[in-house]
Structures are given as C-alpha cells and as structure tokens.
Amino acid sequence: MLLHRRHILGLEGMPADEIIAILDTADTLKEILSRPIKKVPTLRGRSICTLFYEPSTRTRTSFELAAKILSADVSSLAPSTSSVTKGESFRDTLLTIQAMGTDLFVIRHPCAGAPLFASRIVNVPVINAGDGMHEHPTQGLLDMLTLRSIKGKLAGLQIAIVGDIAHSRVARSNAWGFATVGAAVRIAGPPTLMPPGLEATGARIYDRLEPAIEGADVVYVLRIQKERMDSGLLPSLREYTRLYGVTAERLSRYAAKDAIVMHPGPVNRGVEIAPDVVDAGYSVITDQVANGVALRMALLYLLLGGSDAPRG
C-alpha cells in the first residue's frame, strides 16, 4: 500500500488506517535490519536531502541510514555550512536544492509550520522532522511502532506523557497519534509548562505526576528543554526533579506492574528521569532508537513509490 498523502507534516488528522499501514510497512522492513548486509535496491536512483536548521543526533542519523539502506542517495545540509549564512532565504534554499534533482526533503526547523511552507514551495514530498514546538510526527510513529511490538496492541492502553509539555513537539504528535489509534492519553507537568488547548487532543490533563501515572501502562518522559525556556518557568531544576522526576520508587508505587518507560532522547539523567530508570529492564529507550530506522525506511519507501514489496 502506498500512502494517500504526499507529505508527512503531522499526526493531527492522520486517520488510524493510514497510521497502521505505516506501522505494518515498518514491521516488514525490520527484517532487512537483521541481515548481515543491510542493503536493498528499492530506492536506487532516488535522491533525498536532509535539511536541518536545528541540531539532531537520532532523527537525522536514522533518516540518513534509512535512505542508504534503501540505496537512495543522501545529501545533508546544515545552515551553518550553507549559503544561509550569506542571507539566502529558506524558500530559495529549497528551490536551489530541488533544482539539483532532489526527490524528497526531510526538514527540521525552529519555526512551526516551516515544513508545511516547504510543501507548498517544492513539488516533491516533504517529511517534517520537527518544527518548532508544533509536531514531530516520525517520533510519534516510531513510538507507536515500539509500543505495539512490546504490548501487542495500542488500543486500550493507558499512556502518561509527563514533563516539559509546553516546549515538546513530541508531546503533541504522541497525544494526537495515540488517541487516534484508541489509547487513552494523560498529560502531566508543571502548570507553567502546560500550554493551553491540550484538551483538544482528547487527553486528560494533570498538574501532579502521581495521579497521572497511576495504573499507566506506559510512562513517557519528556526532556526538560532548557534551551527553549525563558527565565521563571521553573523555580529550579532541583525543584522540578523533586516534584516531577520519574523514579523507580514512583513507578513501583503508582504505575501498572508491567509498565514500560519511554523517552525520545536526549536524556537529562537525574533531572526528568532517574539514571537507574533509564538503564532498567522496563526502559525501552534504545528500542525506540532502533525502531526509528525501520519507521523512517517505511516512510521513504511509501512516499517515493516503492514496489508493493521490498526488493533484495
């Protein structure tokens, strides 16, 4: 099945059957990652550009690895080493790269809506790799892929998303995505880090950690994004950790017995999550990273019109 949409800009409004189709495709492509030689010719001759206006380790690397495994050619552009430093506009950068024969853009940008703008400028698919504090749809999809592989389902699960909600594009994508596939979402964080309008996602909102994680099947911890904060939002990181830090004791006392812990990374150990929780057997943070490659392979494959089954 190929996607009905041309771009992946967000999970808000994406129907459940399309989400499940992406996850099913990613599950099929996982087999390639277990081979001694991780290479198939499915997208040979295709050209992909990763255009990142913000730093990234996991998202950028996994997109580039996914493209190379599928035999696509990859070019990477960072503003600090491009004509952006000479004043070139975002629009002109897009048109310049497209003129070189690019078949798909993967874009991360500090401004919400930048990938949507790009999709109206270029005539090739655009994938949103994170836009400001709006959405991070591929993170949401890989989280669903990870959770489904562990729990065997998504519908009916109780998922608590806790932490710096205001600055988290991951929180928004996950809230929309998990609700769409039938999971019950709870969102918790300090009142100063809770933006208005979250109720529109269907999530239940809490200003305390303990009731939010009570009986939760999944505790999804978000990073405190110090680089995005204005002064005064938190008394101190120590105070945040005391009230909202996810610890083994809190999980044992409140969460479901078989609860798992997720985090999109990078992790601030000892701030939003205790170090022993990061390394515990119920933490699936590295599983999320691994599934990110398969999920992004699936999106490239579906958007660029691969054959009905992976070749090679």
C-alpha positions as CSV (number, residue, x, y, z in Angstrom):
1,M,0.0,0.0,0.0
2,L,1.3,3.5,-0.9
3,L,0.2,6.4,1.2
4,H,-2.8,8.5,0.2
5,R,-0.9,11.7,1.2
6,R,2.1,13.3,-0.5
7,H,3.7,14.7,2.7
8,I,4.2,13.7,6.3
9,L,3.6,17.0,8.2
10,G,1.9,15.9,11.4
11,L,-0.2,13.3,13.1
12,E,-3.1,15.6,13.8
13,G,-5.8,14.5,11.4
14,M,-4.0,11.4,10.1
15,P,-6.5,8.6,10.1
16,A,-5.9,5.4,12.0
17,D,-5.8,3.1,9.0
18,E,-3.0,5.2,7.5
19,I,-1.1,5.1,10.7
20,I,-1.5,1.3,11.0
21,A,-0.4,0.9,7.3
22,I,2.8,2.8,8.1
23,L,3.5,0.7,11.2
24,D,2.8,-2.6,9.2
25,T,5.2,-1.5,6.5
26,A,7.9,-0.7,9.1
27,D,7.4,-4.1,10.7
28,T,8.0,-5.7,7.3
29,L,11.2,-3.7,6.7
30,K,12.6,-4.6,10.1
31,E,13.8,-7.9,8.6
32,I,16.3,-6.0,6.5
33,L,18.0,-4.6,9.6
34,S,18.7,-8.1,10.9
35,R,20.6,-9.2,7.7
36,P,24.4,-9.3,7.7
37,I,24.4,-6.9,4.7
38,K,21.8,-4.2,5.4
39,K,21.2,-3.1,1.8
40,V,18.3,-3.4,-0.7
41,P,18.0,-1.6,-4.1
42,T,14.4,-0.4,-3.5
43,L,15.1,3.3,-3.9
44,R,18.2,3.1,-6.1
45,G,18.5,6.3,-8.2
46,R,16.4,8.4,-5.8
47,S,17.8,11.5,-4.1
48,I,16.9,12.6,-0.6
49,C,18.0,15.8,1.2
50,T,18.0,16.2,5.0
51,L,17.7,19.9,5.7
52,F,18.2,20.5,9.4
53,Y,18.1,24.0,10.9
54,E,18.4,22.6,14.4
55,P,20.8,20.1,15.9
56,S,19.9,16.4,15.8
57,T,21.5,13.1,16.5
58,R,18.8,10.4,16.4
59,T,16.4,11.8,13.8
60,R,18.9,12.9,11.3
61,T,21.2,9.9,11.6
62,S,18.3,7.4,11.3
63,F,16.8,9.2,8.3
64,E,20.2,9.1,6.5
65,L,20.8,5.5,7.5
66,A,17.3,4.5,6.4
67,A,17.8,6.1,3.0
68,K,21.2,4.5,2.5
69,I,19.8,1.0,3.4
70,L,17.2,1.5,0.7
71,S,20.0,2.6,-1.7
72,A,18.9,6.2,-2.1
73,D,21.5,8.9,-2.4
74,V,21.6,11.3,0.5
75,S,22.7,14.9,0.8
76,S,22.8,16.7,4.1
77,L,22.6,20.5,4.6
78,A,23.2,22.5,7.8
79,P,22.6,26.3,7.7
80,S,26.0,26.9,9.3
81,T,27.8,25.5,6.3
82,S,25.5,26.7,3.6
83,S,24.5,29.9,1.8
84,V,22.0,30.6,4.6
85,T,24.9,32.3,6.4
86,K,25.1,34.7,3.4
87,G,21.5,35.6,3.7
88,E,19.8,33.0,1.4
89,S,16.1,32.6,2.3
90,F,14.5,29.3,3.2
91,R,12.4,29.5,0.0
92,D,15.5,30.0,-2.2
93,T,17.4,27.2,-0.4
94,L,14.5,24.8,-1.1
95,L,14.2,25.7,-4.8
96,T,18.0,25.5,-5.2
97,I,18.2,22.0,-3.8
98,Q,15.1,20.9,-5.7
99,A,16.7,22.1,-8.9
100,M,19.6,19.7,-8.3
101,G,17.2,16.7,-8.7
102,T,16.1,16.1,-5.1
103,D,13.2,13.7,-4.8
104,L,12.3,14.2,-1.1
105,F,13.1,16.7,1.7
106,V,13.4,15.8,5.3
107,I,13.2,19.1,7.2
108,R,13.8,20.2,10.8
109,H,13.2,23.8,11.5
110,P,12.8,26.0,14.6
111,C,9.7,27.7,13.2
112,A,6.4,25.9,13.5
113,G,4.9,25.4,10.0
114,A,8.2,25.5,8.1
115,P,7.7,22.0,6.6
116,L,4.1,23.0,5.6
117,F,5.5,26.1,3.9
118,A,8.1,23.9,2.2
119,S,5.4,21.5,0.9
120,R,3.8,24.5,-0.9
121,I,7.0,25.6,-2.5
122,V,8.6,22.3,-3.8
123,N,6.9,19.7,-6.0
124,V,8.3,16.7,-4.2
125,P,7.4,15.0,-0.8
126,V,8.3,16.7,2.5
127,I,8.7,15.0,5.8
128,N,8.5,17.0,9.0
129,A,11.4,16.0,11.2
130,G,10.3,18.5,13.9
131,D,9.1,22.0,13.5
132,G,9.4,24.4,16.5
133,M,7.0,23.4,19.2
134,H,4.4,22.1,16.8
135,E,4.9,18.4,15.9
136,H,7.4,15.6,15.4
137,P,5.3,13.0,13.5
138,T,8.0,10.5,12.8
139,Q,8.8,10.3,16.5
140,G,5.2,9.7,17.3
141,L,5.0,6.9,14.7
142,L,8.2,5.2,15.9
143,D,6.9,5.3,19.5
144,M,3.7,3.6,18.3
145,L,5.7,1.0,16.5
146,T,7.8,0.3,19.6
147,L,4.8,0.1,21.9
148,R,2.9,-2.2,19.6
149,S,5.8,-4.5,19.3
150,I,6.1,-4.8,23.1
151,K,2.5,-4.7,24.2
152,G,1.0,-6.4,21.1
153,K,-1.6,-3.6,20.8
154,L,-2.2,0.1,21.0
155,A,-6.0,0.4,21.6
156,G,-6.9,0.5,25.3
157,L,-3.5,1.2,26.7
158,Q,-3.1,3.9,29.3
159,I,-0.3,6.3,28.4
160,A,1.0,9.0,30.6
161,I,3.1,11.7,29.0
162,V,5.0,13.7,31.6
163,G,7.4,16.6,31.7
164,D,8.0,19.8,29.7
165,I,4.9,19.8,27.6
166,A,5.0,23.4,26.5
167,H,8.2,23.1,24.5
168,S,7.6,19.5,23.3
169,R,6.6,18.8,19.7
170,V,6.8,15.1,20.7
171,A,4.1,15.5,23.2
172,R,1.7,16.9,20.6
173,S,2.4,14.3,18.0
174,N,2.1,11.5,20.5
175,A,-1.1,12.8,22.0
176,W,-2.8,13.0,18.6
177,G,-1.3,9.7,17.4
178,F,-2.0,7.6,20.4
179,A,-5.6,8.9,20.8
180,T,-6.3,8.2,17.1
181,V,-5.4,4.5,17.5
182,G,-7.5,4.1,20.6
183,A,-5.1,4.6,23.5
184,A,-6.1,6.7,26.5
185,V,-3.6,9.6,26.9
186,R,-2.8,11.5,30.1
187,I,-0.6,14.6,30.1
188,A,1.1,15.9,33.3
189,G,3.6,18.7,34.0
190,P,4.1,21.9,36.0
191,P,1.3,24.5,35.3
192,T,4.0,26.8,33.8
193,L,4.9,24.2,31.3
194,M,1.4,23.3,30.2
195,P,0.2,25.1,27.1
196,P,-3.5,25.9,26.5
197,G,-5.6,23.8,24.2
198,L,-4.3,20.3,25.1
199,E,-7.8,19.1,25.8
200,A,-8.4,19.2,22.1
201,T,-6.3,16.1,21.7
202,G,-8.7,14.2,24.0
203,A,-6.0,13.8,26.7
204,R,-6.7,14.1,30.4
205,I,-4.6,16.9,32.0
206,Y,-2.9,16.7,35.3
207,D,-0.6,19.1,37.3
208,R,0.8,16.4,39.5
209,L,2.8,13.4,38.5
210,E,1.4,10.7,40.8
211,P,-2.3,10.7,39.6
212,A,-1.1,10.9,36.0
213,I,0.9,7.7,36.2
214,E,-1.4,5.7,38.4
215,G,-2.1,2.4,36.6
216,A,-0.4,3.6,33.5
217,D,0.9,1.0,31.0
218,V,3.4,3.5,29.6
219,V,5.2,6.4,31.3
220,Y,6.5,8.6,28.5
221,V,9.1,11.0,29.9
222,L,9.9,14.2,28.1
223,R,13.2,16.1,28.3
224,I,13.4,19.4,30.1
225,Q,14.3,21.7,27.2
226,K,16.4,24.3,29.0
227,E,17.5,25.8,25.7
228,R,13.9,26.8,24.9
229,M,12.9,28.2,28.2
230,D,12.5,31.8,29.4
231,S,13.5,32.5,32.9
232,G,11.0,32.0,35.7
233,L,9.2,29.0,34.3
234,L,10.7,26.7,37.0
235,P,12.0,27.6,40.5
236,S,14.9,25.3,39.8
237,L,15.8,22.0,38.2
238,R,16.1,20.5,41.6
239,E,12.6,21.5,42.5
240,Y,11.3,20.1,39.2
241,T,13.1,16.7,39.9
242,R,11.6,16.6,43.4
243,L,8.0,17.0,42.1
244,Y,8.0,15.5,38.6
245,G,11.1,13.4,38.3
246,V,10.3,9.8,37.3
247,T,12.0,7.4,39.8
248,A,11.9,3.7,40.3
249,E,10.0,4.3,43.6
250,R,7.3,6.3,42.0
251,L,6.9,3.8,39.2
252,S,6.7,0.9,41.6
253,R,4.1,2.6,43.7
254,Y,1.8,4.1,41.1
255,A,2.3,2.7,37.6
256,A,1.0,-0.7,36.3
257,K,3.2,-3.7,37.3
258,D,4.2,-4.3,33.7
259,A,4.6,-0.6,32.8
260,I,7.3,0.4,30.4
261,V,9.2,3.7,30.3
262,M,9.9,5.7,27.1
263,H,11.8,8.8,26.3
264,P,12.5,10.5,23.0
265,G,16.1,11.5,23.9
266,P,18.4,13.0,24.6
267,V,18.0,12.2,28.3
268,N,18.9,14.6,31.1
269,R,19.8,11.9,33.6
270,G,18.9,12.9,37.2
271,V,16.6,15.7,36.1
272,E,13.4,14.4,34.4
273,I,14.3,10.7,34.9
274,A,16.5,8.9,37.4
275,P,19.6,7.2,36.0
276,D,18.6,3.8,37.2
277,V,15.3,4.1,35.4
278,V,17.0,4.9,32.1
279,D,19.0,1.7,32.5
280,A,16.3,-0.6,33.9
281,G,14.9,-3.6,32.0
282,Y,11.5,-1.9,31.7
283,S,13.1,1.1,29.8
284,V,12.7,0.8,26.1
285,I,14.6,3.9,25.1
286,T,17.1,2.0,22.9
287,D,14.2,0.1,21.3
288,Q,12.8,3.4,20.2
289,V,16.0,4.4,18.6
290,A,16.3,1.1,16.7
291,N,12.6,1.2,15.6
292,G,13.3,4.8,14.3
293,V,15.4,3.4,11.4
294,A,12.7,0.9,10.3
295,L,9.9,3.5,10.6
296,R,11.8,6.1,8.6
297,M,12.6,3.4,6.0
298,A,8.9,2.8,5.7
299,L,8.0,6.4,5.1
300,L,10.7,6.9,2.5
301,Y,9.6,3.7,0.8
302,L,5.9,4.7,0.8
303,L,6.3,8.3,-0.2
304,L,8.7,7.6,-3.0
305,G,6.5,4.9,-4.5
306,G,8.5,1.7,-3.9
307,S,7.1,-1.6,-5.2
308,D,4.4,-3.5,-3.3
309,A,7.1,-5.5,-1.5
310,P,10.7,-4.6,-0.6
311,R,13.2,-6.0,-3.1
312,G,16.6,-7.6,-2.4
